[in-house]
Amino acid sequence: MEASPIEVVLDDEAATRRLGEDLAMAVRPGDVLALQGDLGAGKSTLARALIRALADDEALEVPSPTFTLVQSYETRFPVHHFDLYRLGHEDELDELGFGEAIAEGVALVEWPERAGSRLPRAAIAVELVHEGEGRRGHISGSGEAMARIGRSLAMRAFLADAGWGSAQRRHLTGDASARSYETVRLEGAQRILMNSPPLVMGPPVRDGKPYAEIAHTSKTVAAFVAIDKVLREAGICAPEIYAQDLDNGFLLIEHLGSAGVLDEARNPIAERYAAAAELLADMHGRPWSARIELAPGVIYEVPPFDRDAMLIEVDLLVDWYVPAVTGKPADEALRARYRREWNAALDRIEGFEPTLMQRDYHSPNLIWRAERSGHDRLGIIDFQDALIGPTAYDLASLAMDARATVPRDVEQATVDAYLARRRAAGPFDEAAFLEAYALMAAQRNSKILGIFVRLHRRDGKPGYLKHLPRIRDYLRRALAHPALASMRAFYEEQGFLEEREL
């Protein structure tokens, strides 16, 4: 379906470069931008800015491909810049690798009309025309790419409203959800631009409800704003929010720093993990309300990590991991026994020590600020999916970090740091906590096995498969607790813990 065309006023060359940046933040492999305009309209300026933004290199040489017909760049993903002015016939595109370029990366095509029938119908037309002392950009097309471009330009407008309209934008990271983050820089200062579109709920999967509703996944960026508010009120280092657009899901927030809790080889730094565990212990020693007032009369209710949420998450293992490693769907007998094992285990920790559970308290979301002292050394981000749930969950998320291999001795030292802090604060049932820790670690890692396979098979993100051996090892550690002997026997019988190739 054709989307409404977008028009952008470009008062000067700097504005044309900013449009290139905005397009760079929107494009994905497979996109084709057909650049149109008279000589001197700014097509090369736009293309150069787009390529440099993807490469995050303002000094990158980006020569015109007028004589070579194509220039290719290895940036965040491959980018191919075509100038077809000297093309004799569209069949010559085969020699230039036009089809392969489109398949593997982004293609910028000047003089696109010379590509004839080879230009994909889904190409986005970007036309620059002279207008007074400046230019005007016309962007037209259809589909997801056009929607991404529209959203990126809306983010630029959001920055402008916040006084950061001329800021430089650079991709920072994305995650397993639709959220993404950028670093924005202006006059020596930098902040984080958070792009968190409203959650698409998906089809019903159980009792007429979609997965995200059962698992209590945050629906809008208001969840981040609410959790950020209570963390900061408690003296915990969460980002300051400078500007917000809750309807669109845009936030301009504090840049807490770039250092983390891993070394350059991505190995855990034991002292930093221990410090993160001590911060958790102190957080767990204070009460947290499930009702957060965002504004007078506007309340955000932190959802519970209830049994339905726990079970729908562990079901990802049988929904996705089992079919991937066996080649066939899990049958009803396996599902029924799996559910019995999990219900029996969850009975043991029913109502155990609830707290504000951040859900992804692990290395990607912890910022190390060496120049600070005490708990202020740790900055916390990406907590919008927080729930009210067992204290043990976040420690399991940290000590069995899904994104970094935590050796057993570092895991133990992290747990010991937490336990020592809890004991020092007053009466504490250590045995019950360790049982809950093992169970929450088993729950989380069972879920992650399924999620990482789903990200590969459903979402086309094979990079997550490299983490599976680590997750299986964590599962073996968690299931070694005597209270989980029955579940361990079941997992071993079904081969869930075996090393598998996908």
C-alpha positions in Angstrom: 0.0 0.0 0.0 1.4 3.4 -1.0 2.1 5.6 1.9 1.5 9.4 1.9 4.6 11.2 0.4 6.8 13.0 2.9 8.2 16.5 2.2 11.2 17.9 4.0 12.3 21.5 3.8 16.1 21.7 3.4 17.2 25.3 4.1 20.9 24.6 3.6 23.5 21.9 3.0 23.6 21.1 6.7 19.9 20.3 6.5 20.6 17.9 3.5 23.2 16.2 5.6 20.8 15.8 8.5 18.3 14.2 6.1 21.0 11.7 5.1 21.6 10.9 8.8 17.8 10.5 9.3 17.6 8.1 6.4 20.7 6.2 7.7 18.9 5.6 11.0 15.9 4.2 9.2 17.3 1.9 6.4 17.8 -1.8 6.7 19.4 -4.5 4.5 17.2 -4.9 1.4 16.2 -1.3 1.1 16.8 0.6 -2.1 16.8 4.4 -2.2 16.3 5.9 -5.6 18.0 9.3 -5.5 16.6 11.8 -8.0 17.2 15.4 -8.8 19.0 17.7 -11.2 22.8 18.2 -11.2 23.7 20.1 -8.0 20.5 19.2 -6.2 22.4 17.5 -3.4 22.2 13.8 -4.2 25.9 13.2 -3.5 25.8 15.3 -0.3 22.8 13.2 0.9 24.4 9.9 0.0 27.8 10.9 1.6 26.1 11.9 4.9 24.0 8.6 4.9 27.1 6.4 4.4 29.2 8.3 6.9 26.4 8.0 9.5 26.2 4.3 9.0 30.0 4.0 9.3 30.1 6.4 12.2 33.0 8.1 10.5 32.8 11.7 9.5 36.2 11.5 7.8 35.3 8.5 5.6 36.2 9.1 2.0 33.0 8.8 -0.1 33.9 9.5 -3.7 31.3 9.9 -6.4 30.8 6.6 -8.3 30.3 8.4 -11.6 33.2 6.6 -13.3 33.2 3.3 -11.3 29.4 3.1 -11.4 29.4 1.6 -7.9 31.2 2.1 -4.6 30.7 -0.3 -1.8 31.2 0.3 2.0 31.4 -2.1 5.0 29.5 -0.2 7.6 27.0 -1.5 10.2 25.7 -3.5 7.2 26.9 -3.3 3.6 26.0 -0.1 1.6 26.4 0.1 -2.2 26.3 3.5 -3.9 25.4 3.3 -7.6 25.6 6.1 -10.2 24.0 4.8 -13.3 24.5 7.9 -15.5 27.0 6.1 -17.7 25.1 2.9 -17.8 24.5 1.7 -21.4 21.8 -0.8 -20.8 20.0 -2.2 -17.7 21.5 -5.7 -18.5 24.9 -4.2 -17.5 23.7 -4.1 -13.9 24.4 -7.9 -13.7 28.1 -7.1 -14.1 27.9 -4.6 -11.2 26.3 -7.1 -8.9 23.2 -5.1 -8.5 20.9 -8.0 -7.5 23.4 -9.2 -4.9 23.9 -5.7 -3.5 20.2 -5.3 -2.9 19.9 -8.7 -1.3 22.8 -8.2 1.2 22.6 -4.6 2.1 21.3 -1.1 1.3 21.5 0.3 -2.3 21.6 4.0 -3.0 20.9 4.6 -6.7 21.5 7.8 -8.5 19.9 8.1 -12.0 17.6 5.2 -11.0 15.5 5.5 -14.2 18.4 3.9 -16.1 18.0 0.7 -14.1 14.7 0.2 -16.0 12.9 -2.9 -14.9 15.7 -4.0 -12.6 14.8 -1.3 -10.1 12.7 -3.0 -7.4 9.1 -1.9 -7.2 9.6 -1.4 -3.4 12.3 1.2 -4.0 11.9 4.4 -2.0 12.1 7.5 -4.2 14.0 10.4 -2.7 13.9 13.5 -4.9 15.7 16.7 -4.2 14.6 19.9 -6.0 15.9 23.4 -5.8 13.6 25.8 -3.9 14.8 29.4 -3.4 18.2 29.4 -1.6 17.6 25.8 -0.4 16.0 22.6 -1.5 13.0 20.5 -0.8 13.0 16.7 -0.4 10.2 14.6 -1.6 10.1 11.0 -0.3 7.6 8.5 -1.6 7.1 4.8 -1.6 5.3 2.1 0.3 5.7 -0.7 2.9 7.8 -1.0 6.0 10.8 1.0 4.7 8.6 4.0 4.2 7.2 3.6 7.7 10.7 3.5 9.2 11.7 6.6 7.4 8.6 8.4 8.6 9.3 7.4 12.1 13.0 8.5 11.8 11.9 11.9 10.6 9.4 12.1 13.5 12.3 11.5 15.8 14.2 14.4 14.2 11.1 16.6 14.9 11.0 15.4 18.5 14.7 16.4 18.8 13.9 19.8 17.4 11.1 20.4 19.9 13.7 19.5 22.6 16.2 22.0 21.3 18.4 19.3 19.7 17.2 19.6 16.1 20.7 20.0 14.7 22.2 17.1 16.7 24.2 14.4 15.1 22.5 11.0 15.2 24.3 7.7 15.4 23.0 4.2 16.0 23.9 2.8 19.4 22.1 -0.5 19.8 18.9 -2.4 19.3 17.6 -5.3 21.3 15.4 -8.3 20.9 12.3 -6.1 20.9 11.4 -3.3 18.5 13.2 -0.8 20.7 16.3 0.9 19.5 18.7 3.5 20.8 20.8 6.3 19.3 23.6 8.5 20.6 22.9 12.2 19.7 25.6 14.8 20.0 25.3 18.6 20.0 28.0 21.1 20.8 30.1 18.6 22.8 27.2 17.2 24.8 25.7 13.8 24.2 22.4 12.1 25.1 20.5 9.0 24.3 17.5 9.0 21.9 15.3 6.1 22.8 12.9 4.8 20.2 10.2 2.6 21.8 7.2 2.2 19.5 4.0 1.0 21.1 4.0 -2.7 21.5 2.2 -4.7 18.8 0.4 -7.3 20.8 0.2 -10.2 18.3 -2.3 -12.9 17.9 -4.0 -14.8 20.8 -2.0 -17.7 22.0 -3.9 -18.8 25.2 -7.3 -18.1 26.6 -7.9 -15.5 23.9 -4.9 -13.4 25.0 -1.6 -12.6 23.1 1.7 -13.7 24.5 2.8 -10.2 25.5 -0.4 -9.6 27.6 0.1 -12.9 29.5 3.9 -12.2 30.0 3.2 -8.6 31.0 5.5 -7.1 28.5 5.5 -3.3 28.7 3.1 -1.8 26.1 4.3 1.8 25.9 7.3 3.8 27.0 5.3 5.0 30.0 6.6 1.9 31.8 10.2 3.1 31.4 9.2 6.6 32.6 7.5 5.2 35.7 10.2 2.8 36.7 12.9 5.4 36.1 11.0 7.8 38.4 10.9 5.4 41.4 14.5 4.3 40.9 15.8 7.9 40.8 13.6 8.8 43.9 15.3 5.9 45.7 18.7 7.3 44.9 19.6 4.7 42.3 21.4 5.8 39.2 18.9 5.7 36.4 19.0 8.1 33.4 17.5 11.6 33.8 14.7 12.1 31.2 15.1 15.4 29.4 12.2 15.2 27.0 9.4 12.7 26.3 6.7 11.9 23.8 4.7 9.1 25.4 2.3 8.8 22.5 5.0 8.1 19.9 7.4 6.4 22.3 10.3 8.8 22.1 12.6 9.8 25.0 15.7 11.9 25.2 17.6 10.7 28.2 20.9 11.0 30.0 24.0 9.2 28.6 25.3 7.5 31.7 28.5 6.4 30.1 30.0 3.7 27.9 31.9 1.4 30.3 30.2 -1.7 31.5 30.8 -4.7 33.7 32.7 -6.8 31.1 36.3 -6.4 30.1 37.5 -5.9 26.5 37.3 -9.7 25.8 33.7 -9.6 27.1 34.5 -11.5 30.2 32.8 -10.6 33.5 34.8 -8.3 35.8 34.2 -10.1 39.1 34.4 -7.0 41.3 31.8 -5.2 39.2 29.4 -8.1 39.3 29.8 -8.2 43.1 29.0 -4.5 43.3 25.9 -5.1 41.1 24.8 -7.9 43.4 25.3 -5.6 46.5 23.1 -2.9 44.9 20.4 -5.5 44.2 20.6 -6.7 47.9 20.0 -3.1 49.1 17.2 -2.6 46.7 15.6 -5.8 47.9 15.8 -4.6 51.5 13.4 -1.8 50.8 9.6 -1.8 50.0 8.4 -0.9 46.5 4.9 0.0 45.6 3.2 -1.4 42.5 1.4 1.9 42.0 3.5 4.7 40.5 2.1 8.2 40.0 3.3 9.6 36.7 1.3 12.8 37.1 -1.6 13.9 39.2 -4.3 11.3 38.7 -2.1 9.3 36.2 -1.1 6.0 37.7 1.1 3.3 36.3 0.5 -0.2 37.8 3.6 -2.4 37.8 2.3 -5.9 36.7 2.9 -9.0 38.8 5.3 -11.8 37.7 2.4 -14.2 38.3 2.3 -17.9 37.5 0.7 -17.4 34.1 3.6 -15.1 33.1 6.2 -17.6 34.4 4.5 -20.5 32.6 4.0 -18.7 29.2 7.7 -17.9 29.3 8.9 -21.4 30.0 6.6 -22.7 27.3 8.8 -21.0 24.8 11.2 -23.9 25.2 8.6 -26.5 24.0 7.2 -24.1 21.5 10.4 -23.2 19.7 13.5 -25.0 21.1 12.1 -28.5 21.0 10.9 -28.4 17.4 14.2 -26.8 16.3 16.4 -29.6 17.8 14.0 -32.6 17.2 12.6 -31.5 13.8 9.0 -32.0 15.0 6.6 -30.1 17.3 6.4 -31.1 21.0 3.5 -33.6 21.5 0.7 -33.1 24.0 2.2 -35.8 26.4 5.5 -33.9 26.6 3.7 -30.6 27.1 1.5 -32.0 29.9 4.5 -33.4 31.8 6.5 -30.3 31.3 3.7 -28.2 32.7 3.3 -30.6 35.7 7.0 -30.3 36.5 6.8 -26.5 36.4 3.7 -26.1 38.4 5.1 -28.4 41.1 8.3 -26.3 41.3 6.5 -23.0 41.3 4.3 -24.2 44.2 7.5 -24.3 46.3 8.1 -20.5 46.0 4.5 -19.3 45.9 4.5 -15.7 47.3 8.3 -15.7 47.9 9.7 -12.3 48.9 8.3 -10.0 46.2 10.2 -6.9 45.0 10.5 -4.6 42.1 12.0 -7.1 39.7 13.8 -5.4 36.8 13.7 -8.6 34.7 16.9 -8.0 32.6 19.5 -7.0 35.2 22.6 -8.1 33.3 25.6 -6.8 31.5 24.0 -5.0 28.6 22.0 -2.9 31.0 24.6 -2.0 33.6 26.9 1.0 33.2 30.1 1.2 35.2 31.1 4.7 36.3 34.5 4.3 37.8 34.8 8.0 38.8 31.8 7.6 41.2 31.7 5.9 44.6 29.3 3.4 46.3 26.2 2.4 44.4 26.5 5.5 42.2 29.2 3.6 40.3 26.4 1.6 38.7 24.0 3.0 36.2 20.9 1.0 35.3 19.1 1.1 32.0 16.4 -0.9 30.0 14.1 -1.6 32.9 10.8 -0.9 31.3 9.6 -4.6 31.6 9.9 -4.5 35.4 7.4 -6.5 37.4 6.6 -7.2 41.0 8.2 -10.7 41.5 10.7 -12.8 43.5 13.9 -11.1 44.7 15.9 -14.1 43.4 15.1 -13.5 39.8 17.3 -10.5 39.2 20.2 -12.1 40.9 19.8 -15.1 38.6 19.7 -12.7 35.7 23.0 -11.2 36.8 25.0 -14.2 38.0 23.9 -16.3 35.0 24.3 -13.5 32.4 22.6 -14.5 29.1 25.0 -12.2 27.1 28.3 -13.2 28.8 29.8 -16.4 30.1 30.0 -16.2 33.8 32.4 -18.8 35.2 31.2 -20.8 38.1 33.6 -19.1 40.5 32.4 -15.7 39.5 28.8 -16.8 39.7 29.4 -18.0 43.3 31.3 -14.8 44.2 28.4 -12.7 42.9 25.8 -14.8 44.9 28.1 -14.6 48.0 28.3 -10.8 47.7 24.5 -10.6 47.6 24.0 -13.0 50.5 26.5 -11.2 52.7 24.8 -7.9 52.1 21.4 -9.4 52.9 22.6 -11.1 56.1 24.2 -7.8 57.3 20.9 -6.0 56.9 18.9 -8.3 59.2 17.1 -11.6 59.4 17.2 -13.5 56.1 16.2 -17.0 55.1 19.2 -17.9 53.0 18.1 -21.5 52.3 14.8 -20.4 50.9 16.4 -17.7 48.8 18.9 -20.2 47.3 16.1 -22.5 46.3 14.2 -19.6 44.7 17.4 -18.5 43.0 17.9 -21.9 41.4 14.3 -22.1 40.3 14.3 -18.6 38.8 17.5 -19.3 37.0 15.9 -22.5 35.6 12.8 -20.5 34.6 14.8 -17.7 32.9 17.2 -19.9 31.0 14.4 -22.2 29.8 12.6 -19.2 28.5 15.8 -17.9 26.8 16.5 -21.1 25.0 13.1 -20.7 23.4 13.5 -17.0 22.8 16.8 -17.2 21.1 15.6 -19.9 18.7 12.4 -17.8 18.0 14.6 -14.8 17.2 16.4 -17.0 14.7 13.5 -18.8 13.1 10.7 -16.2 13.2 12.6 -12.9 13.2 15.6 -13.7 11.0 18.2 -13.0 13.7 20.6 -16.0 13.7 23.2 -14.2 15.8 21.4 -15.3 19.0 22.1 -19.0 18.4 25.8 -18.6 19.5 24.5 -18.0 23.0 22.7 -21.4 23.3 25.7 -23.5 24.7 26.0 -20.9 27.5 22.3 -21.0 28.3 22.3 -24.8 28.4 25.3 -24.7 30.9 23.4 -22.3 33.1 20.4 -24.6 33.0 22.6 -27.5 34.2 23.9 -25.3 37.1 20.4 -24.2 38.1 18.9 -27.7 38.0 21.7 -29.1 40.2 19.8 -27.8 43.3 18.3 -30.7 45.2 14.8 -29.1 45.2 14.8 -29.4 41.4 15.9 -33.0 41.1 12.7 -34.1 39.5 12.8 -31.4 36.9 16.5 -32.1 36.2 15.7 -35.8 35.6 12.9 -34.8 33.1 15.2 -32.3 31.3 17.9 -34.9 31.0 15.4 -37.6 29.8 14.2 -35.3 27.1 17.7 -34.2 26.0 17.0 -30.5 26.8 20.5 -30.2 28.3 22.5 -31.9 25.5 24.6 -29.9 23.2 22.7 -29.5 19.9 23.5 -28.0 16.5 20.7 -26.0 14.9 
